[in-house]
Amino acid sequence: MQATASLENMSKYSQKDIYTDSNLTKLQMIYWVGQSLRPRSPLFNVIVTFRLNSPIDVKLFSEAFAAVVRGSDALRTVIHEEAGVPRRIILPEPPRPLELLDFSQDSDPEASLQQWLTVRSQQALEIDKCAYDVVLIKLAEAAYYWYVNQHHMIVDAASVFIVYRQVVNLYQEAKESGAMTPKLELPTFEAYVEFEKGYRASPRYEKSAAFWRNRLAEGIDPLKFYGRSPQKRSHKQQRATFKLDPERSQQLKDAMQRPGVFNMTHDLGMLNVLLTVYFAQLHYMTGNKRLATMLPFHNRPTKPMKSTIGLLMEICPLLVEIEDGETFTSLTKKVSKSLQRTLVHYQYGTAVAMDSNLTDLMFNFHHRPELHFEEQPVEQKLIHPHAGSDSFALHIHEFEEDNTFTFFFDFHEDVFTQAEQTLTLAAFEQILAAYLADGDVPLAELDLPTAVSPTSFAKGTVQTNDTLDEKPVYAAPRDELERQLVTTWETVLGTTGIGIDDDFFDLGGNSWMAVRLFTELQAVTGHNLPLATLFQAPTIAALADVIRQGGDAQTWTSLVPIRATGSKPPFFCIHGVTGDILWLKDLADLMDDEQPFYGVQARGLDGEAEPFNRLEDMAAHYLQQIRQVQPEGPYYLGGYCMGGDIAYEVARQLQAQGEEVPILTVIDPPPANFNERVTLNGRYIIDFVQNSPYWLREFMRLGGSEISSRVRRKGRVALRALWQKIRAKSNDPSLNATDVIDQADNLPEHRQKVIESHLEALLHYTHSGYDGEVVLYEAQSRPLLNPGNNAHEWVDYVLRPITLRTVPGSHSSMLHKPHVAGLARHLQTTLDDARAAREAVV
């Protein structure tokens, strides 16, 4: 377990802004956020391998690698977090030596290598310990395989080859001289950080900001690949490789001489040519006319920076609008103009990426140098970890060794079917051939496989060919029940055109909408379904099947498998005061793919069973159901809001039964004085002043109806407290559902009863001491009139020191995007650390 955090220091530190307090560059911050969403995913592994066909002195080679790491502040960089704020830490020594493996004695060294590579390349780097994974593998006396994996937060593509040259040069010099260079002086990445800070403080920064505000004012057409909006639930990508033969590669280079190409340099000329083909491809795949893609630019304006190891890069949007009658030639000129304008303001591009959703498309053109080792050519290979966040990305590499191009297409598995990937490649080859044959041909006249036309969006249909999997944009209701459900969904969600295969959550549905939806469904269909039904039946078609099968006649259970599969021990998370667990969906979705996640919902939500009004009885009931899934420990428990208190009691009962609870996670529990009667003193005033900006920010994000509900509830509670005081009943602890839940008066009577029973149970529960590890996650934004730190109360409930972690957001918004990403990352790390600590002891 990590050392217990100081509650006062943690609270104070959490008040600082995450970016301004961090020493990460803007691009590093983007990558850190992306990695935080999937902490166990190799999303940002930059892996290049080199085959060295010569005998190697592995001791000398290891020393050369260590010397380069010592000379590079970037390679010695790790990322540590304090209260959710990431910081670059430069270690004094290399965090890890070069790893040496020997497969030369295996019966099939190549097979052993490929098996090892498949596993190793898909492992995430632990950037808080070491941001690289570098291995030298012996395959034969004169055959070595050098595996270089570095996290994108510390290097860009150019840095990979700087590392290669520095290590090889040092090694060869040491072989010739018989001694390793004592100290290697390399340009520092820290100098680049200061350069970036200087730019952000310059007039050029503000001028570029104005340029991009104006450039993006009209917005971008929503993406629909082959007629469907991207709906990503994982991070998995598939890579397809398309190697261009020498003849067509030369034709592409010759195209740089066509009219309108911005060919100030070779790379800019090739970029103009390749982007023309790329935008024609995007237009074919989406039917969109106003298109944008993210484009990386190396930011190495000085000679020292050209040899600096680090992330010296910006990513910047490139916008093009395709018109009727567009030809390759006219598109080339548009790309050229957009490219020239972008180059003036590219340094501001990463700031644009931080504040927009343009990063779903990526185009990258990279020049791959010809390499040698001991006068032998080196085969270099880019290894894809089969993970990524982009829906679609195209990486084009120009190989110096044979003057050819290789196109790497990265398809997100949740966005593209296998047939669509095949279709995309076939269409690309035809678009490329058409471009090389005649630049004046209109794009609309290209003879391409049938995919999607711009007019298909208005009709809600997708044109397909025989090889394309059917995935209609709109599926009509098939009977009266489904028509009733469509009408109800459209009323609740405030939209039209909902098909029976559309996902409730993808349409923007949330917990409160689900409550209203199921209330309406009960009135329309006569079926009283638990909200958790949406986990297994999130579409109208699936929900209709549940109703046809007599959904509410099924046996009620408190335990709901949100994710039932995975190799890790299950995590059981208990409901808050409202009793339902839809609040936990985003949290469960962002946890590790191998983390089983069970939600525990309250008894009484079905309107049939009586809700519990004693917390001890509630805990015993939930424990019985948990044991049906997991008969024996260790148990990993947690709870949100009041669920933290229930999980506390479940853990106590488990310990009394001789079971082990390695960790108890409590997510923003209610204060002991949650009826909002507070003591005015110096501590309260300090908390109020510190909390007010965060409360105001969260409050202003509420919609008009939510603000109205909040104000009515606060006024009602204040008047009730005043009336009780007048009647000398200020010690009356009873609370109504409408006293603590903004929209409780819109809930059906049986759900209000559940809430009031839970409030009664919590008011009469006594925390009698728990001897175990506890991590408490507290929302940064506290209630306006009750801004205190609840962890101070929990110190008295637990016999051991507790660990406090502050996460962005309020009590409710911390469970929704974007705030929930940080909570999911911390929670997964807590569970993994607890499991590892237990296994180390066992």
C-alpha positions in Angstrom: 0.0 0.0 0.0 1.1 3.6 -0.6 1.9 5.8 2.3 -1.0 7.5 3.9 -1.6 11.0 2.4 -1.7 14.0 4.7 -5.3 15.1 4.6 -4.6 18.8 5.0 -1.9 18.8 2.3 -4.0 16.7 -0.1 -7.0 19.1 0.3 -4.8 22.1 -0.2 -3.1 20.6 -3.3 -6.3 19.7 -4.9 -7.3 23.3 -5.3 -4.7 23.9 -8.0 -5.4 23.7 -11.7 -4.2 20.5 -13.2 -2.5 21.9 -16.3 -1.0 25.1 -14.9 0.3 23.2 -11.9 1.8 20.4 -14.0 5.2 20.7 -15.8 4.1 18.7 -18.8 4.0 20.2 -22.2 0.5 20.5 -23.8 1.1 17.4 -26.0 2.4 15.4 -23.1 -0.8 16.4 -21.2 -3.0 15.1 -24.1 -1.1 11.8 -24.1 -1.2 11.6 -20.3 -5.0 12.0 -20.3 -5.3 9.4 -23.1 -3.2 7.0 -21.1 -5.1 7.7 -17.9 -8.3 6.6 -19.6 -6.7 3.2 -20.4 -3.9 2.8 -17.8 -3.2 -0.8 -18.7 -3.3 -0.3 -22.5 -0.2 0.1 -24.8 -1.9 3.1 -26.5 1.2 5.1 -26.7 3.9 2.5 -27.1 6.3 3.7 -29.8 8.0 0.4 -30.9 10.7 0.1 -33.5 12.8 -3.0 -34.0 16.2 -3.3 -35.6 17.9 -6.5 -37.0 21.6 -6.3 -36.5 23.4 -8.9 -38.6 26.8 -8.9 -37.0 28.4 -10.3 -33.8 27.9 -7.9 -30.8 29.8 -7.3 -27.6 26.7 -7.2 -25.5 28.6 -5.8 -22.4 29.9 -2.9 -24.5 26.5 -2.4 -26.2 24.8 -2.3 -22.8 27.2 0.3 -21.6 26.6 2.4 -24.7 22.9 2.3 -24.1 23.3 3.3 -20.5 25.5 6.2 -21.5 22.9 7.5 -23.8 20.2 7.3 -21.2 22.4 9.1 -18.7 23.0 11.8 -21.2 19.3 12.2 -22.0 16.9 13.9 -19.5 14.0 12.6 -21.6 14.9 8.9 -21.3 15.4 9.3 -17.5 11.9 10.9 -17.2 9.1 9.3 -15.3 5.6 10.7 -14.6 4.5 10.9 -11.0 1.1 12.2 -9.8 0.2 14.2 -6.8 -3.5 14.6 -6.1 -4.2 13.8 -9.8 -1.6 16.3 -11.1 1.0 14.8 -13.4 4.6 15.9 -13.2 7.8 15.1 -15.1 10.5 13.7 -12.8 14.0 13.4 -14.1 15.8 10.5 -12.4 19.5 10.9 -11.6 20.3 7.5 -13.1 18.9 5.2 -15.8 15.7 3.7 -14.4 16.4 0.4 -16.2 19.4 -1.3 -17.9 19.3 -2.8 -21.4 17.6 -6.2 -21.0 19.5 -9.1 -22.6 17.8 -12.3 -23.9 19.2 -15.3 -25.7 17.0 -17.3 -28.1 19.9 -18.7 -30.0 19.8 -22.1 -28.3 16.1 -22.6 -29.0 15.0 -25.1 -31.7 13.4 -22.3 -33.6 14.8 -18.9 -32.5 12.5 -17.0 -35.0 9.4 -18.6 -33.6 10.5 -17.9 -30.1 11.1 -14.3 -31.0 7.7 -13.8 -32.6 5.9 -15.4 -29.7 7.8 -13.2 -27.3 7.2 -10.1 -29.4 3.4 -10.7 -29.6 3.2 -10.6 -25.8 5.8 -8.0 -25.0 4.6 -5.4 -27.5 1.1 -5.3 -26.0 2.2 -4.6 -22.5 1.7 -1.1 -21.2 4.7 0.8 -19.9 4.6 1.8 -16.3 5.5 5.5 -16.8 5.8 6.1 -13.1 8.7 3.7 -13.0 10.3 3.7 -16.4 9.0 5.0 -19.7 11.0 2.7 -22.0 11.4 -1.0 -22.5 14.6 -1.8 -24.5 15.8 -5.4 -25.1 18.7 -6.9 -27.1 17.9 -10.5 -28.2 20.5 -12.9 -29.5 19.2 -15.1 -32.3 22.6 -16.4 -33.6 26.3 -15.5 -33.3 25.9 -12.9 -36.0 22.2 -12.1 -35.7 20.7 -9.8 -33.0 17.2 -8.3 -32.6 17.1 -4.9 -30.9 13.6 -4.1 -29.5 13.1 -0.4 -28.6 9.8 0.5 -27.0 9.4 4.1 -25.7 6.4 5.8 -24.4 5.1 8.6 -26.6 5.1 11.0 -23.7 8.9 11.0 -23.7 9.8 10.6 -27.4 8.6 11.3 -30.9 9.4 9.2 -34.0 12.5 11.2 -34.8 13.9 10.5 -31.3 13.8 6.8 -32.0 16.4 7.2 -34.7 18.5 9.7 -32.6 18.7 7.0 -29.9 19.7 4.4 -32.5 22.5 6.5 -33.9 23.8 7.7 -30.5 24.0 4.1 -29.1 25.5 2.6 -32.3 28.0 5.4 -32.6 29.1 5.2 -29.0 29.4 1.4 -29.3 31.5 1.5 -32.4 33.8 4.2 -31.0 34.3 2.2 -27.8 35.1 -0.9 -29.9 37.8 1.0 -31.8 39.2 2.9 -28.8 38.7 0.2 -26.2 37.0 2.7 -23.8 33.5 4.0 -23.4 33.0 7.8 -23.4 32.8 8.8 -19.7 30.0 11.3 -20.1 27.8 12.0 -23.1 26.5 15.6 -23.4 23.2 15.7 -25.3 20.8 18.7 -25.8 18.2 18.6 -23.1 14.5 18.2 -23.5 14.1 20.7 -20.7 15.5 23.4 -23.1 12.6 22.6 -25.4 10.1 23.0 -22.6 11.5 26.5 -21.9 11.2 27.2 -25.6 7.6 26.2 -25.6 6.9 28.3 -22.5 8.5 31.3 -24.3 6.2 30.8 -27.2 3.1 30.6 -25.0 4.1 34.0 -23.6 4.7 35.6 -26.9 2.4 37.8 -29.1 2.6 35.0 -31.8 0.7 32.7 -29.4 -2.2 35.1 -29.2 -2.2 35.8 -32.9 -2.3 32.0 -33.6 -5.1 31.6 -31.1 -7.2 34.2 -33.0 -6.4 32.4 -36.3 -7.7 29.1 -35.0 -10.8 30.5 -33.4 -11.7 32.0 -36.8 -10.6 28.9 -38.7 -12.8 26.6 -36.6 -15.7 28.9 -36.1 -17.9 27.1 -38.7 -17.3 23.8 -37.1 -16.7 20.4 -38.8 -19.2 18.0 -40.2 -19.9 15.1 -37.7 -18.0 12.0 -38.7 -20.0 9.0 -40.1 -17.9 6.2 -41.5 -20.0 4.3 -44.1 -23.1 6.0 -42.7 -22.5 5.3 -38.9 -21.2 7.5 -36.2 -18.2 6.1 -34.4 -19.2 4.4 -31.2 -16.0 3.2 -29.4 -16.1 1.1 -26.3 -12.5 -0.3 -26.3 -9.1 0.8 -27.4 -8.4 -2.0 -29.9 -7.2 -1.3 -33.4 -6.3 -3.4 -36.4 -3.5 -2.4 -38.7 -3.5 -3.1 -42.5 -0.3 -2.6 -44.5 -0.3 -1.6 -48.1 3.2 -1.5 -49.6 3.5 0.5 -52.8 5.8 -0.9 -55.6 8.8 1.1 -56.8 7.1 2.2 -60.0 4.0 3.8 -58.3 6.2 5.2 -55.6 8.2 7.1 -58.2 5.0 8.3 -59.8 3.9 9.7 -56.5 7.2 11.6 -56.2 6.8 12.9 -59.7 3.4 14.2 -58.8 5.2 16.8 -56.7 5.9 18.7 -59.9 2.2 19.1 -60.8 0.6 22.6 -60.7 -0.5 23.8 -57.3 1.7 21.5 -55.2 3.4 23.2 -52.3 6.9 21.7 -52.8 9.2 24.1 -51.0 10.9 21.0 -49.6 10.7 17.3 -50.5 8.7 16.5 -47.4 6.3 19.3 -47.8 5.8 18.4 -51.5 5.1 14.8 -50.6 2.8 15.8 -47.8 0.7 17.9 -50.2 0.5 15.0 -52.7 -0.4 12.4 -50.1 -2.9 14.6 -48.3 -4.8 15.1 -51.6 -5.3 11.3 -51.9 -6.1 11.1 -48.2 -8.8 13.7 -48.2 -10.3 12.1 -51.3 -10.4 8.8 -49.4 -12.0 10.4 -46.4 -14.7 12.0 -48.6 -15.4 8.6 -50.0 -15.6 6.9 -46.6 -17.8 9.6 -44.9 -19.6 11.6 -47.6 -18.5 14.7 -45.7 -17.5 17.9 -47.5 -16.0 19.9 -44.7 -13.2 17.6 -43.4 -10.4 17.9 -40.9 -7.6 15.7 -39.7 -4.9 15.9 -37.1 -1.4 16.2 -38.4 1.8 15.9 -36.4 4.6 18.5 -37.1 8.1 18.1 -35.7 8.9 21.2 -33.8 12.7 21.3 -34.1 13.6 24.8 -35.4 17.2 24.9 -34.1 20.2 22.7 -34.7 20.4 21.5 -31.1 16.7 20.6 -31.2 17.3 18.5 -34.3 19.4 16.2 -32.2 17.4 16.3 -29.0 15.7 13.2 -27.7 12.2 13.9 -26.5 8.7 14.8 -27.6 9.5 17.8 -29.8 6.2 17.8 -31.7 2.9 19.5 -32.1 -0.3 18.0 -33.5 -2.4 20.4 -35.5 -5.7 20.3 -37.4 -5.7 20.6 -41.2 -9.0 21.7 -42.8 -10.3 21.2 -46.3 -13.7 21.8 -47.8 -14.7 19.8 -50.9 -17.1 21.3 -53.4 -19.2 20.0 -56.1 -17.2 19.2 -59.2 -14.0 18.9 -57.1 -11.0 17.3 -59.0 -7.7 16.1 -57.7 -6.0 19.2 -59.1 -8.4 21.6 -57.4 -8.2 19.6 -54.2 -4.4 19.7 -54.4 -4.5 23.5 -54.5 -6.9 23.6 -51.5 -4.6 21.3 -49.5 -1.6 23.4 -50.5 -3.3 26.6 -49.3 -4.5 25.0 -46.1 -1.0 23.5 -45.4 0.7 26.9 -45.9 -1.7 28.7 -43.5 -1.4 25.9 -41.0 2.4 26.0 -41.0 2.4 29.6 -39.8 0.3 28.6 -36.8 1.1 25.0 -36.2 2.8 25.6 -32.8 -0.6 26.5 -31.4 -2.2 23.3 -32.8 -1.8 21.2 -29.7 -3.8 23.8 -27.7 -6.6 23.4 -30.3 -6.4 19.6 -29.9 -6.8 20.0 -26.1 -10.1 21.9 -26.6 -11.7 20.1 -29.5 -12.7 16.6 -30.7 -10.8 16.7 -33.9 -8.3 14.0 -32.8 -10.5 11.1 -34.1 -8.6 11.2 -37.4 -4.9 11.2 -37.8 -2.6 11.5 -40.8 1.2 11.0 -40.4 3.9 11.1 -43.0 7.4 10.0 -41.9 10.7 9.7 -43.6 12.5 6.4 -42.6 16.3 6.8 -42.9 18.5 4.0 -44.3 20.5 2.5 -41.4 23.7 0.4 -41.1 25.4 -1.5 -38.4 29.0 -2.7 -38.8 28.6 -1.8 -42.5 25.6 -4.1 -42.8 22.1 -2.8 -43.8 19.7 -2.8 -40.9 16.1 -4.0 -41.3 13.9 -1.7 -39.3 10.3 -2.5 -38.5 7.5 -0.5 -36.8 5.5 -2.7 -34.4 1.9 -1.8 -33.8 0.6 -2.7 -30.3 -3.0 -3.2 -31.7 -4.3 -0.3 -29.5 -5.2 3.3 -30.2 -7.8 5.9 -29.7 -8.3 7.2 -33.2 -11.3 5.9 -35.3 -9.1 6.0 -38.4 -5.5 6.8 -38.9 -3.2 6.6 -42.0 0.6 6.5 -41.4 2.7 6.8 -44.6 6.4 5.9 -44.4 8.9 6.7 -47.1 11.8 4.3 -46.9 15.1 5.7 -47.9 16.7 2.3 -48.5 14.5 1.4 -51.5 12.7 4.7 -52.2 9.2 3.2 -51.7 6.2 4.1 -49.7 4.3 1.9 -47.2 0.8 2.8 -46.1 -0.3 1.7 -42.6 -4.1 1.9 -42.1 -5.2 1.8 -38.5 -8.9 0.8 -38.1 -10.7 1.0 -34.7 -12.3 -2.4 -34.2 -15.5 -0.9 -32.8 -15.9 1.4 -35.8 -15.1 -0.7 -38.8 -16.1 -4.2 -39.7 -13.6 -6.5 -41.5 -15.6 -6.1 -44.7 -15.3 -2.3 -44.4 -11.6 -2.5 -43.8 -11.2 -4.5 -47.0 -13.5 -2.1 -48.9 -11.4 0.9 -47.6 -8.2 -0.7 -48.9 -9.7 -1.6 -52.3 -11.1 1.9 -52.7 -7.8 3.5 -51.7 -5.9 1.6 -54.3 -8.4 2.8 -56.9 -8.3 6.4 -55.7 -4.5 6.3 -55.9 -4.5 4.9 -59.4 -7.0 7.5 -60.5 -4.9 10.3 -59.1 -1.7 9.1 -60.7 -3.5 8.6 -64.1 -5.4 11.9 -64.3 -5.4 14.8 -61.8 -8.3 16.5 -63.6 -10.8 13.8 -63.1 -13.8 14.9 -60.9 -14.0 12.9 -57.6 -17.7 12.3 -58.2 -16.9 10.4 -61.4 -14.5 7.9 -59.9 -15.5 4.3 -60.4 -15.3 3.1 -56.8 -16.8 0.3 -54.8 -20.3 1.4 -53.6 -20.0 2.8 -50.1 -21.9 5.9 -49.0 -23.0 9.0 -50.7 -23.6 12.4 -49.1 -27.3 12.1 -49.8 -27.7 8.9 -47.9 -27.4 10.6 -44.5 -30.6 12.6 -45.0 -32.5 9.4 -46.0 -31.1 7.4 -43.0 -29.8 4.6 -45.2 -26.5 3.2 -46.3 -25.6 1.9 -49.7 -23.7 -1.3 -49.5 -22.1 -3.8 -51.9 -22.1 -7.5 -51.6 -19.0 -7.7 -49.4 -20.1 -5.1 -46.9 -21.6 -6.2 -43.6 -25.1 -4.8 -43.2 -25.1 -2.2 -40.4 -28.1 0.1 -41.1 -28.2 3.5 -39.7 -31.9 3.2 -38.9 -33.8 0.1 -38.0 -37.6 0.6 -37.9 -39.9 -0.9 -35.2 -41.4 -4.2 -36.1 -44.5 -4.3 -34.0 -46.7 -2.2 -31.8 -44.6 -2.8 -28.6 -41.4 -1.5 -30.4 -43.4 1.5 -31.7 -44.5 2.3 -28.2 -40.9 2.1 -27.0 -39.6 4.3 -29.8 -42.2 7.0 -28.9 -41.3 6.8 -25.2 -37.5 6.9 -25.9 -37.9 9.9 -28.2 -40.0 11.8 -25.6 -37.5 11.1 -22.8 -34.3 11.7 -24.8 -35.7 14.7 -26.7 -34.8 13.5 -30.1 -36.3 11.8 -33.1 -35.4 9.1 -35.6 -34.4 6.6 -33.0 -34.1 3.1 -34.3 -34.6 -0.2 -32.5 -30.8 -0.9 -32.6 -29.7 2.4 -31.2 -28.0 2.3 -27.8 -29.6 4.3 -24.9 -26.3 5.5 -23.6 -24.9 6.4 -27.0 -27.9 8.6 -27.5 -26.9 10.6 -24.5 -29.1 8.8 -21.9 -28.2 9.1 -18.2 -29.4 7.8 -14.9 -32.2 10.4 -14.4 -33.4 9.9 -18.0 -33.5 6.2 -17.3 -35.6 6.8 -14.2 -38.1 8.8 -16.2 -37.9 6.3 -19.1 -38.8 3.3 -16.9 -41.5 5.3 -15.1 -43.1 6.0 -18.6 -42.6 2.4 -19.6 -44.5 1.1 -16.6 -47.4 3.4 -17.5 -47.3 2.3 -21.2 -46.6 -1.4 -20.9 -47.5 -2.3 -17.3 -44.0 -3.7 -16.7 -42.0 -2.4 -13.7 -38.4 -3.1 -14.8 -35.3 -2.4 -12.7 -33.0 0.3 -14.2 -30.2 -2.2 -14.3 -32.0 -3.8 -17.2 -30.4 -1.2 -19.4 -27.0 -2.9 -18.8 -28.1 -6.0 -20.6 -30.7 -4.5 -22.8 -29.6 -1.0 -23.9 -31.5 -1.0 -27.2 -35.2 -0.9 -28.0 -35.0 -4.3 -29.7 -33.3 -5.9 -26.6 -35.6 -4.2 -24.2 -38.7 -5.3 -26.1 -37.4 -8.9 -25.9 -37.1 -8.6 -22.1 -40.7 -7.3 -21.9 -42.0 -10.0 -24.1 -40.4 -12.6 -21.8 -42.1 -11.0 -18.8 -39.1 -9.0 -17.6 -40.5 -7.9 -14.3 -41.5 -11.5 -13.5 -37.9 -12.5 -13.3 -36.3 -13.1 -9.9 -35.1 -9.8 -8.4 -31.5 -9.7 -7.5 -29.4 -6.9 -6.0 -26.2 -8.1 -7.7 -25.8 -6.9 -11.3 -22.9 -8.0 -13.5 -21.9 -4.8 -15.4 -18.8 -6.7 -16.6 -18.8 -10.3 -15.6 -15.6 -11.5 -17.4 -12.0 -10.8 -16.8 -8.9 -12.4 -15.3 -8.7 -10.2 -12.2 -10.6 -10.7 -8.9 -14.1 -9.1 -9.2 -14.9 -5.7 -7.7 -18.2 -5.2 -6.0 -19.5 -1.6 -5.9 -22.6 -0.7 -3.8 -25.3 1.8 -4.7 -25.7 5.3 -3.3 -28.7 6.7 -1.6 -31.0 6.5 -4.6 -30.4 2.7 -4.7 -29.8 2.4 -8.5 -26.4 1.6 -10.1 -26.7 3.2 -13.6 -24.4 5.9 -12.2 -21.6 3.4 -12.3 -21.7 2.6 -16.0 -19.1 5.1 -17.2 -16.8 4.1 -14.3 -17.1 0.4 -15.1 -16.6 1.1 -18.8 -13.3 2.9 -18.2 -11.8 0.2 -15.9 -9.3 -2.4 -17.2 -10.8 -4.8 -19.7 -9.8 -7.6 -17.4 -11.5 -6.2 -14.4 -14.9 -7.8 -13.5 -17.2 -5.2 -12.1 -20.5 -6.0 -10.2 -22.9 -3.3 -9.2 -25.1 -3.8 -6.1 -28.6 -2.2 -6.4 -31.0 -1.7 -3.6 -33.9 -3.9 -2.6 -37.3 -2.2 -3.1 -36.5 -0.6 -6.5 -39.0 -3.0 -8.1 -41.8 -1.6 -6.0 -42.6 -5.0 -4.6 -40.1 -5.8 -1.8 -39.8 -3.6 1.2 -36.6 -1.6 1.3 -34.2 -2.0 4.2 -34.2 0.7 6.9 -31.3 -0.8 8.8 -27.9 -0.6 7.3 -26.7 -3.8 9.0 -29.6 -5.8 7.4 -28.8 -4.2 4.1 -25.1 -5.3 4.3 -26.0 -8.9 5.3 -28.4 -9.2 2.4 -25.8 -7.9 -0.1 -23.1 -10.1 1.4 -25.3 -13.2 0.8 -25.7 -12.3 -2.8 -22.0 -11.5 -3.3 -21.1 -14.9 -1.9 -23.2 -16.5 -4.6 -20.8 -15.1 -7.2 -17.6 -15.4 -5.0 -18.0 -18.0 -2.2 -14.5 -17.2 -0.7 -12.2 -14.2 -0.3 -10.3 -12.1 -0.8 -13.1 -9.6 -1.5 -12.5 -6.2 -3.2 -15.3 -3.9 -2.1 -16.3 -0.3 -2.7 -19.3 2.0 -2.6 -20.5 5.3 -3.9 -22.0 7.9 -1.6 -24.0 6.0 1.1 -22.7 2.8 -0.6 -19.3 3.6 1.0 -21.0 3.2 4.4 -22.7 0.0 3.4 -19.5 -1.4 2.0 -17.8 -0.5 5.3 -20.4 -2.7 7.1 -20.1 -5.5 4.6 -16.3 -5.5 5.1 -16.9 -5.6 8.9 -19.2 -8.6 8.6 -16.8 -10.4 6.2 -13.9 -9.9 8.7 -16.2 -11.3 11.5 -16.7 -14.4 9.4 -12.9 -14.8 9.0 -12.7 -13.5 5.4 -10.1 -11.2 3.9 -10.8 -7.7 2.5 -7.5 -6.4 1.0 -8.9 -3.0 0.2 -12.1 -1.0 0.9 -12.7 1.9 -1.5 -15.1 4.6 -0.5 -16.2 7.0 -3.2 -17.3 10.5 -1.9 -19.3 9.3 1.2 -22.0 11.6 2.7 -20.9 13.7 5.7 -22.1 12.8 9.1 -24.1 16.1 9.1 -25.6 15.5 5.7 -28.9 17.1 6.7 -26.8 20.3 6.1 -26.7 21.7 9.6 -23.2 22.9 10.0 -21.1 24.6 12.7 -19.9 28.1 11.7 -16.2 28.4 12.8 -12.8 29.3 11.3 -12.4 25.9 9.7 -15.8 26.2 8.0 -15.0 29.7 6.6 -11.6 28.5 5.2 -13.3 25.5 3.5 -16.1 27.7 2.2 -13.7 30.2 0.6 -11.5 27.5 -1.0 -14.5 25.5 -2.3 -16.6 28.3 -3.7 -14.8 28.6 -7.1 -15.1 24.8 -7.7 -18.7 24.7 -6.6 -19.6 27.7 -8.8 -17.9 26.0 -11.8 -19.9 22.8 -11.4 -23.1 24.7 -10.6 -22.9 26.7 -13.8 -22.6 23.5 -15.8 -26.1 22.5 -14.7 -29.0 22.9 -17.1 -31.9 25.4 -16.3 -34.2 22.7 -15.0 -31.4 21.3 -12.8 -30.6 24.7 -11.3 -34.3 25.2 -10.7 -34.6 21.9 -8.9 -31.5 22.6 -6.8 -32.8 26.0 -5.7 -36.2 24.7 -4.8 -34.7 21.8 -2.8 -32.3 24.1 -0.9 -35.1 26.5 -0.1 -37.4 23.7 1.0 -34.7 22.4 3.4 -34.0 25.8 4.8 -37.7 26.5 5.5 -38.2 23.1 7.0 -35.2 23.7 9.3 -36.6 27.0 10.3 -40.0 25.5 11.1 -38.5 22.8 13.2 -36.5 25.4 15.1 -39.7 27.4 15.7 -41.4 24.2 17.0 -38.4 23.3 19.1 -37.7 20.2 17.1 -34.3 21.0 15.7 -33.0 17.6 16.8 -35.5 15.7 14.6 -33.2 13.8 12.3 -35.9 12.6 9.8 -35.4 13.5 6.1 -37.6 13.2 3.0 -36.3 12.1 -0.4 -36.9 15.6 -1.7 -34.6 17.1 1.0 -31.5 15.5 -0.5 -32.2 14.7 -4.1 -32.9 17.6 -6.5 -35.4 15.8 -8.8 -36.8 13.4 -6.2 -40.3 14.9 -6.6 -40.3 13.5 -10.1 -39.7 10.0 -8.9 -42.4 7.4 -8.4 -43.6 6.9 -4.8 -41.8 3.5 -4.3 -38.5 5.0 -5.3 -38.9 7.9 -2.9 -39.6 5.3 -0.3 -36.4 3.6 -1.1 -34.4 6.8 -0.6 -36.1 7.7 2.6 -35.5 4.2 4.0 -31.8 4.5 3.1 -31.7 7.9 4.8 -33.2 6.4 8.0 -30.7 3.5 7.9 -27.8 5.9 7.6 -29.0 8.3 10.3 -29.2 5.5 12.8 -26.0 3.6 11.8 -23.0 3.7 14.1 -19.5 3.2 12.6 -18.0 1.0 15.3 -14.4 0.6 14.0 -13.0 -1.3 11.0 -9.5 -2.7 11.0 -8.5 -2.7 7.3 -7.0 -0.7 4.5 -9.3 2.1 3.2 -8.9 4.4 0.3 -11.3 7.4 0.2 -12.0 9.2 -3.1 -13.4 12.7 -2.5 -14.9 15.1 -5.1 -12.9 18.3 -5.5 -16.1 20.4 -5.6 -18.0 20.1 -2.3 -21.6 21.3 -1.5 -21.7 25.0 -1.1 -23.0 25.0 2.5 -21.2 21.9 3.6 -17.7 22.3 2.1 -15.9 20.3 4.7 -13.6 17.3 4.1 -15.4 14.1 4.9 -12.2 12.2 5.3 -11.7 13.8 8.7 -14.8 11.9 9.9 -13.7 8.6 8.4 -10.4 8.8 10.3 -12.5 8.0 13.4 -14.2 5.1 11.7 -11.1 3.1 10.7 -8.4 1.8 13.1 -5.7 2.2 10.5 -4.6 5.3 8.6 -6.7 6.0 5.5 -5.5 7.2 2.1 -7.3 10.1 0.6 -7.4 10.9 -3.1 -9.1 14.0 -4.5 -10.6 13.7 -8.0 -12.0 16.4 -10.2 -15.8 17.2 -10.3 -18.7 17.2 -7.9 -20.5 14.4 -6.1 -22.5 13.6 -9.2 -20.2 14.8 -12.0 -17.2 12.8 -10.8 -19.0 9.7 -12.1 -19.5 11.1 -15.6 -17.1 12.1 -18.4 -14.7 13.7 -18.4 -14.1 13.5 -14.6 -14.8 9.8 -14.3 -11.7 9.0 -16.3 -9.4 10.1 -13.4 -11.5 8.2 -10.9 -11.4 5.0 -13.0 -7.7 5.3 -13.4 -7.0 5.8 -9.6 -9.5 3.1 -8.6 -8.0 0.5 -11.0 -4.5 1.3 -9.7 -5.7 1.0 -6.1 -7.2 -2.5 -6.8 -4.2 -3.7 -8.7 -1.8 -2.4 -6.0 -3.8 -4.1 -3.3 -3.9 -7.4 -5.2 -0.1 -7.2 -5.9 0.6 -6.5 -2.2 -1.4 -9.4 -1.1 0.2 -11.8 -3.6 3.6 -10.6 -2.6 2.9 -11.6 1.0 1.2 -14.9 0.1 
